[in-house]
């Protein structure tokens, strides 16, 4: 097997920050509340937590192990760890394709975030009532040029950071900024909880009504967990390839899962109490983040600065995720096809931007870019998170459990018998038997429906 010879992350904190940077993003603050709101609140939340712990964490460890063992991007990793089995390399391609599709709708939502930054700068939200803020957001989706320009800015920023290189680009930004985002969310949480009627929102989000748990809730929680943790499409295989030999992969994965989940929980604690207090329904989808939050800032002393700061940080959180998404095709083009990094990034960014324009136009009410009741935008979201990522995750654990040598897993998992010795058998068992079985059952139940 060819061994790696590339940059490693500078420090343990650097890897956690970068992987958490990939994980924490619009998935936590925009998508998580949408999914929790549409799937019964507390019922969704409890299933989500269980999935993160019992399926997300082992899959993250799996990706790190495959990445560090091979020292390569997903396509190269599957090729080199299972030589002669061409089929597995396709799993790497699935990740590359999935990255493009996710980026298309991700950059659309990031475009709304940039629009919110602009609105915050110009003090647009100040003194506006709910109906006006809601109308402003709905009209943005109907516009043609405004969202496209915002998306262009976002795609450009992503490509720019990628061209600057891995450690310098990713590590530098995420290390300082994510803790600040956490701090602001805590302040927002405190404010939201003191609003009149907030208790109803807390109850909705945190009190599970077990009768609401069904196949759809479980499959959506699975998709959300994979999406939020950035697993199931090989992104973290790429990150694993940069992790130094003596880092403990399990504790790194655990820290990333914890950081990501804390941000999602905080987002729920901010958004649901505030939404209930303002009379926004939990099924309001996109508006939960883009209407509730500006309304909350309106109620706060120093709201102008909080609003501005928050949306700038959210844009940066989205950037650290989109960087990791775009890094997947770029690494594939450079490592497998020998194209220069600059060219690979430029071509990939143009491809993403084109898809992104289609996704954003598909949200117009008079659009023809719909399949049934699904807009192209919704379709991308649904197909990637609910199916491609979960199928990718399933195949990845099968690969590790059934194709890779057990000794290779043990060596990598225990850092050549120095850490996690007691945990290795249990983890291997979960990855080999429990995870594949659980994901298959969830997916089959959903397909049958
Ligand atoms: N995890 C990111 C978020 O929650 O915003 C989105 C994402 C990044 C999904 C990277 C998938 C991925 F591979």
Boltz pocket constraint, residues with backbone or C-beta under 6 A from the ligand:
constraints:
  - pocket:
      binder: B
      contacts: [[A, 22], [A, 23], [A, 24], [A, 25], [A, 26], [A, 27], [A, 28], [A, 102], [A, 226], [A, 227], [A, 228], [A, 229], [A, 230], [A, 231], [A, 233], [A, 235], [A, 317], [A, 321], [A, 322], [A, 324], [A, 325]]
      max_distance: 6.0
